[in-house]
Amino acid sequence: MKIAIGNDHAGPDYKKAIAEKLQSLGHEVINFGTDTPQAVDYADFAHPVANAVANKEADFGITICGSGNGISMAANKHQQIRSAVCWTKEIAFLARSHNDANILSIPARFTSIPQAVEMVEVFLATEFEGGRHALRISKIPCM
């Protein structure tokens, strides 16, 4: 799988650990994030990830910022994107299985790196259930 990853200044260490794990599992990582803790704007990294996923240049996306919210909000402005802020592996599972999320947004200030890596593994291993959930997803308009 190809995974696009983007982060602001809150997430360089998270991105590095996640990318290493993904590469060890044989996935290709497309890095759109910053590598330094110098303050940057999360939207500058959300948009390239969302574009890559929407244009099918990446199978899934991962975004990381302090709360996970700002970068997720920016990503969700794109057609065909369903970005979900997750802080536990259980929420990551539900974001995929019930909501067909295609971008996992991680709140770096509220999760540990091991938790984040575990959420990524669960997110990527979980299939969308469809059924009643597909009907609900169809009610989310694409702009």
Secondary structure, DSSP 8 states (H G I E B T S, - for coil): -EEEEEE-TT-HHHHHHHHHHHHHTT-EEEE-S-SS-S---THHHHHHHHHHHHTTSSSEEEEEESSSHHHHHHHTTSTT--EEE-SSHHHHHHHHHTT--SEEEEETTTS-HHHHHHHHHHHHH-----THHHHHHHTS---
